[in-house]
Amino acid sequence: MISETDVDKALERLTKPSKMAPALGEKLKSEHMLKVTKALEMKKHEGSVASQEREAYSSVEYRMAIQNVVNATIEYEKARAEVEADKTVIDMWRTQQANQRYNIT
């Protein structure tokens, strides 16, 4: 059974400023920085575009940029999951209340 305290806590978390927006911003920024990092790394090397790309993809800086995308995505997904969990608690409580009103067990 979901208590009203559980619902109150879920509502309180949902009404506070969400961690989702900053996490999404960081995710988008890191995705774009991946492209910037690739371009900067390609500029460091001579030769064909393919060889410049190969060098850029194998650089430490590019791997770090990829890790930043991964970290930002993880934080965004955690924040999104928290919001979804709170919404689910509220939906389950509403169903529980409706079932009680109609004596459905």
Number of C-alpha atoms within 10 A of each C-alpha: 7 13 10 11 9 15 20 13 14 19 16 11 14 15 9 8 9 14 15 18 13 15 21 18 13 19 22 15 14 21 18 13 17 21 13 14 20 22 15 14 21 22 13 10 15 10 9 10 12 10 13 18 18 15 18 22 17 12 16 12 16 22 16 13 21 18 14 19 21 15 16 22 19 14 19 21 16 15 19 17 13 18 18 13 13 20 16 14 18 20 13 15 18 14 12 16 14 12 12 11 9 8 8 9 6
